[in-house]
Amino acid sequence: MNPESVFGKVLKALRIKNDISQEELAFRSNLDRTYISMLERGIHQPSLSSLMSIAQAVNIKASDLVRLYEVELGKQISLHEKSNDSEP
């Protein structure tokens, strides 16, 4: 899983946890719904200002959003390394 997809996975999980649609998240963060969709699908990475807006929209600190991303990215790297270790 690439870093963009990992961020998208984290963003979608936060959105669902907050029980809001992509449209509502876009409204709360003053971003376009299609942009939120592209972030969730790993097509784009957010700018710093977008990251701050998204974090505020889901009621967490931007640093916590980045931490969640780093934790999930670490899990994906670990899974990748384990799958490579099992190859002959």
C-alpha positions in Angstrom: 0.0 0.0 0.0 1.5 3.4 -1.0 1.6 6.3 1.4 -1.3 8.1 -0.4 -3.5 5.1 0.1 -2.6 4.9 3.7 -3.6 8.5 4.3 -6.9 7.8 2.5 -7.6 4.8 4.7 -7.0 6.9 7.9 -9.1 9.7 6.5 -12.0 7.4 5.6 -11.9 5.7 9.0 -12.0 9.1 10.8 -14.9 10.2 8.6 -16.8 7.1 9.3 -16.0 7.2 13.1 -17.5 10.8 13.1 -20.5 9.5 11.2 -20.3 12.1 8.4 -20.4 11.8 4.6 -17.7 13.0 2.2 -20.0 15.9 1.4 -20.3 16.9 5.1 -16.6 16.6 5.6 -16.0 18.7 2.6 -18.4 21.3 3.9 -16.9 21.4 7.4 -13.3 21.6 6.0 -14.2 24.1 3.2 -12.9 21.6 0.6 -14.5 20.1 -2.4 -16.2 16.7 -2.0 -14.4 15.3 -5.1 -11.1 16.3 -3.4 -12.1 14.4 -0.2 -12.9 11.4 -2.4 -9.6 11.6 -4.2 -7.8 11.8 -0.8 -9.7 8.7 0.4 -8.8 6.8 -2.7 -5.1 7.7 -2.5 -5.1 9.8 -5.7 -3.9 12.9 -3.9 -2.1 13.9 -0.8 -3.4 16.9 1.2 -1.6 20.2 1.5 -0.7 21.4 4.9 -3.7 23.8 4.9 -6.0 21.0 3.8 -4.6 18.7 6.5 -5.3 21.4 9.1 -8.9 21.9 7.8 -9.6 18.2 7.7 -8.3 17.7 11.3 -10.4 20.6 12.6 -13.5 19.2 10.8 -13.2 15.8 12.5 -12.3 17.4 15.9 -8.7 16.3 16.3 -5.3 18.1 16.3 -3.5 18.0 13.0 -0.6 16.4 14.8 -2.9 13.6 15.9 -4.0 13.1 12.3 -0.4 12.8 11.2 0.4 10.4 14.1 -2.5 8.2 13.0 -1.1 8.2 9.5 2.3 7.3 10.8 1.0 4.4 12.9 -1.0 3.0 9.9 2.0 3.5 7.6 4.2 1.6 10.1 1.7 -1.3 10.1 1.7 -1.4 6.3 5.5 -1.4 6.2 5.7 -4.2 8.8 3.2 -6.3 6.9 5.2 -5.8 3.7 8.4 -6.8 5.4 6.8 -9.9 6.8 5.5 -10.9 3.4 9.0 -10.4 1.9 10.5 -12.5 4.7 8.3 -15.4 3.9 9.4 -15.5 0.2 12.1 -18.0 -0.7 
